[in-house]
Amino acid sequence: MTIRTRMTVWYCVALLISILLTLVLALDELRERKHGEKASKGMEELVGVVVWVGIPAVLLSIGGGWWLMHKALAPVATLTEAARRVTESNLNKELPRSRNGDELDQLSAVLNEMTSRLHQSFKRIREFTLHASHELKTPLTILCGEAETEMHHESLSSAERERSVNRLEELRRLARIVDGLTLLAKADSGLIPLASAPVHLEELVQDSFADTQVLAQASGLSVKLTTCEEAIVRGDPHRLRQLLLNLVDNAVKYNQQGGSVVMDLRARNGTAELTITNTGLGIAPEGLPHVFERFYRGDPAHSHEVDGCGLGLSIAEWIVTAHRGTIQIESTPSKFTTVTVRLPLLSEMTKVS
């Protein structure tokens, strides 16, 4: 029940109680009078007053009270709707204020101060992540080069060479994490320009299908491309290729020996709909709302078995959102997981613009 409805009910109850008390007092007054024509005439007058004055007054009071409460609470509805639209990306946008100094205006001012502090905090976090990842790139590149050189040294024993290989793999994994953090930090700050050109998505999907077949050989996975319809979208071909690579890489890594990967691209309802389904452990229902969070790795018991850093889906979500699309994941544990990406077709985007 809204505040407006609740206040109206209270108002009506109070009004009815007042009218009933008035009637009770009037009836008591009539009882004290003598019986007869005089009392009967008084009763008729009372009924007339109630019918012709009391009832219209009640209706008018209820309607007027409702209108007054609607006007009084309208700023609350406006403030609520504006606050609902606040996200991490628009924290610097102020909520509307009446500037009349009342309680709601003061509340709006306090909320604006709060969102301003949050905006500055998020900005400092993004700047720290961007600067830290940038500073880590050079030493990581040097360490990777030294590890590669050491790995090929002829004087190393087999055990030492194996340790060098493991060290190089961990350094490369750390370098991928730094690259992912740099990309996301730049994306959060709006520092990554995206190309805007017609892209034949079916060609990218066919290339990704070929890449997936190569990736799947080591695990004995079967890879199928059931449908690949023509789908022209507007966007950045490099980022769209990166999106497909992230998705098929996950479909191969989070799979089971001898499992399958099925890809499908269709043009329907003004969108290019791409689905990638893989077999495997799947994702638990409680984990689905968190799959696009950074560094989320799903089942901790099996995360160490898969080479990854937990940023792939976060990057995929950013690429899809930047292309005005949507991405969602459905999963049945121990059976399959399906990723669905929908991007507006070029013809539909032309209509919108």
VENTA-V147973 format. One line per field, one symbol per residue. ss: DSSP state (~ for helix, > for strand, _ for the rest). psi: psi as a letter, one per 20 degrees, with the letter a starting at -180 (. if undefined). A space follows every 10 residues. Layout:
# VENTA-V147973
ss=???
psi=???
This chain:
# VENTA-V147973
ss=__~~~~~~~~ ~~~~~~~~~~ ~~~~~~~~~~ ~~____~~~~ ~~~~~~~~~~ ~~~~~~~~~~ ~~~~~~~~~~ ~~~~~~~~~~ ~~~~___~~~ __________ __~~~~~~~~ ~~~~~~~~~~ ~~~~~~~~~~ ~~~~~~~~~~ ~~~~~~~~~~ ~______~~~ ~~~~~~~~~~ ~~~~~~~~~~ ~~~~~~~~__ ______>>>> ~~~~~~~~~~ ~~~~~~~~~_ _>>>>>>>__ _>>>>_~~~~ ~~~~~~~~~~ ~~~______> >>>>>>>>__ >>>>>>>>>_ ____~~~~__ _________~ ~~~_______ _~~~~~~~~~ ~~___>>>>> >>___>>>>> >>>>>~~~~~ ~~_
psi=prhggghggg ggghghgggg hggghghhhh hhrqqbhggg hhghgggggg giggghhggh ggghgggghg hhighggghg gghhiprhik hipqqqqhki jaghhhgggg hhhghggggh ghghgggggg gghghigghh gghgghhggh hjphiqrhgh hhhhggghgh ghghhhgggg hgghghghjk joppqnqppn hhghghghgg hhhghighjk qppqngpnqp oprpaohghh hhghggghgg hggmaqpjbq ppqppqoqkj qooppopqra hapqhiigij hjqpjpjcoh hihiiporjj ighggggggg hhkkaqpqpq popjfrpppp ppppqhhhhh gg.
